[in-house]
Amino acid sequence: MPVQADWIRFGEHSGYLARPQGAAAAQPAVLVIQEIWGVDGHIQDVTRRLAAAGYTALAPDLYARDGVRPPALAQERIAEVMGFWNSLPAATSGDPFARAKALAALPEPERGRIGETYTATFGNTAGLDRFLPALRAAVAHLRRDCPASAGQPVGCVGFCMGGGLSALLACEDPELACAAIFYGSAPPLERVPAIACPVAGFYGSLDARINAGLPAFAEAMKTHGKDFQYQMYEGAAHSFFNDARPSYHVGAARDSFARLLELFRRSLAP
């Protein structure tokens, strides 16, 4: 399906909006929540894929205010950090001491640029609540102000940092139609009772850090009678859905995308 995609502004926020080109009426909407890498080429591609499946999809840029990012979080700077990260052997990228040694071996000014942006991006994985106002503004835009989705149900999907934010948004928004978590951290368990929508989770068996919080989250969802279905993909690592990363796992990505579309089909009926 042909799609139309543009960068838009809503209040002090901005984002990448994609919608089915031939749809005359408003369509159900999906909020696409970025990884730590921002609304990069991969997240833009996912947003267009969801538009091609028949949804209005919006990926808010959580690093920008009034359409402008801090210099350390400029897309070209983040791309440089991703290039550094992708160049590391798996054993090195997963070891903070080995990563620091690899960074120290770089010449200046490259080392300084990458170090500054690395700290700025990976520091965003703590204190995720500060991004919730931007997510609420994006959902409000989709529900009320965006002609391509106004009046239609809204669900969300997030990846990595965005997966944790997808879970938090489900705790915050009682009108959310559904939430999908791709290898994101579990929300605080005391917030689970507030979840009112179906939640789906997608995890790689090699992602020990994220998976450590999964059993308690699943048990809390079961205890409070919440709808939580999750898949664990054997042999898949963190970021298995990101086809711009060495961790991409085609089988896990294919299966999870099919299940994601089924979640949206069930939950986002106009």
N, C-alpha and C positions, 0 to 999 in steps of 0.2 A: 504494500500500500504506500503510495507517495505521501510524504510528510512535509510539513512546513515547520522550520525551526528557526528561532531567533533569540537573541539576548534581550531581556526585558527588564524594566524597573518596576518595583512596587514599593511605594514609600521610600524608605532609606535603603531598601534591599534591592538586589538584582539576581537574576537567574537565567537559566537556559530553558526555554519553553519549546516543546515540540507537540504537534497535534496532527491528526489525520487531515490531509489536505482536502479531501473530497467530502468531509462531514459537514453538513449544513447546520445540524443541531449541536447543542452542547453535549459533550461526552463525559463519562466518568473519568476521574482524575487520579493520577498517581504522583506522589511526591517522591522524588529520587534523591536520596541523601548521600552526599559525597564521602569518599574515603579521605584520609589525611592529605592525599595528593590534590584535593580540590576538585572543582568541576573541570576536569581535564578531558582529553580526547576520549578516554574510556567511558567516563560518566556521561559525556555528551552522546556517545554511541548507544549506551544503554537507554538513555532518554528517548532517542529516536526509535530504537527497537520497540519500546513500549507504545510510542505513538503509532508505529506501523501495525501494532496489534490492536489498535482501535481506541487508545486512551489519550487523553490530554496529560502530558507528563511535564513536570517542572522540577529542575534541579537547582535549588537556591545556592548561590555562592556564599558560603558561610564565612569566608575570609574578607569579604568586601563590605564597605559601608559607603553609601552614596556612589556605588559603582567603582570604588577605588580600593585596591588592596595595599597594605603596608609593603614597602620594598622587599623585605625578606620573604614575603609570601607571594610575590609576583610569579606568574605561571612559569616563566622561563627559569626562575630560580628553583622552583619546586621540581621542574623537569630535570635540572642538573642534579639535584639530590637523588631523584629516582634513578637516573643513569648511574650514579655512584653506587646506589644500593643494589641495582640489578647486576652490576659488574662483580659483586662479591660472591664467593662460593656460599652455598647454603649454610655451611657450618660457621662461616664468618658472620653472615648477616644476622644469624640468630644469637650471636655472642656479643654482648655490649663491649667487652674488653677488646675482642678482635676487631670490632667495627672501629673503635677509637684508635687502635693501632693503624688500621688501614687509612683512616682519615688523616692521622698525623703524618703519614708518608706522602701525602699530596703536597705539591708545591703551592706557595702563595702566589697570587691572591685566591686561587681556587679553594684551598683549604679553608680560608676564612669565610668565603661565601657559602660553601657547603655546610660548614659547621653552624653558621648563624641560621641558615634556613632549616637545617635538620632540627635544631633546637626549637625553632618556631613551629614547625609542623608537628613533630612528635610530642611536643609539649601540649598540643591540643587534645591529646587522648585523655588527659586528666581534667576533671571539672566540666564534663560535657553539658551540664545544665545551662551554661552560659550561651549555648547555641539555641536553646529552646525558643526564646523570643523570635528569632529569625524564622524558625520552622513554623511557629504559630502564625506569623505574618504571611508566610507562603501558603499555608493551608487556607487561611482566611481569603487570600487573593483567589485561590482556585474555587472556593465555595461561593464567593459573592461577586467578585469583580472581573474575573476572567471570562469573556464571552464564550470561550471554547469549553468551559466546564461549569459555569455558574448554575447552582441548584442541583448539581449531581454529587453522588457520593465520592469521598476521597479516601484512598488508602495510601500506604507508604512502603518503601523498600529502601534499606540502607546497607552499605558495604563497609566493613572494617569499622572505623570510627562512626560512620553513618549507621552501621548495624546497631551499635549501642544506642545511638540517637533514635533509631526507629523504635527500639524497645521503650525508651523513655517517653517518646511521643505517645505511644499506646497507653502509658500510665497517665499522661497529662490530658489527653483529648477524648472525652467520652463519646464523641460523635464520629471518631475515626472508624472507617468501615473494616479495615484490616491492616496488619503490619507484618512485614517480612524482614528477617534479620539474617544477613549474610555475614558469618564469622564476626559478629559483634559481641561486646561484653553484655552480660546480663544486667538488668536494672537492680537497684536496691530491693531486696525481697519485701521490705515493708511497703513498697509501692505497688506490688503485684495486685492486691485486692482492687485497685482502681481500674485495672484493665477491663475494657468492656467489649473488645473485638477479638476475632480470631487472630492468632499469631502463628507464623510459620518460621522455622529456623533452619539454616543450612550451614553445615560445619564440616571441616576437614579433619580426618582422624589424626593428622600429624600436628595439629594446631593446639599444642598442650596448654598454652597460656589461656586462650579463650575457653577451651573445653573444660578447664578446671572449675569454672563457675556454672557449667550447664546442669549438672545433676541437681543442685539445690534450686536452681531456677525452675527446672521441669517439675520438681516435687512441689514447689510453692504454687505453681500454676495448677497442678492436679488438686492440691489441698483446697484451693479456693474456687474450684470448679471452672477454671478457665480453659478455653480451647487453644491448645498448644500442640502442634505437630512439628516434628523436626526430623531432618535427615542427617546422618553421619556418613560421609563419603570416605571409604577406606583408601588410603594411599594419597589423599589430597591434603594439601597444606593450606595455610592461611592465604587469602587472596586467590583461591583457586578459580574464581569467576573472571578475574582480570586478565584478558588476553594480551595485555601489554607487559605482563610480568613473567619471569621464569617459572613462577609457581602455578601458572595456568594449567588446569586439568580439564581436558576437553570433555571427558565423560561426565564428571561432576557438574561442569558448567551446563552441558546439554540437559541433563536430567533436572537440575535445579531450576533452569529457566522454564521448562515445561511445567513443573510443579508451581512455580510462581504465577504463570499465566492461568493455571487452574484455580489458584487462590483468588486471583482477581476476577475470573469469570464467575465464581460463586459469590463473591462478596461485594462486587461493584456493579451489580445489575441496576440499571437506571430505575 
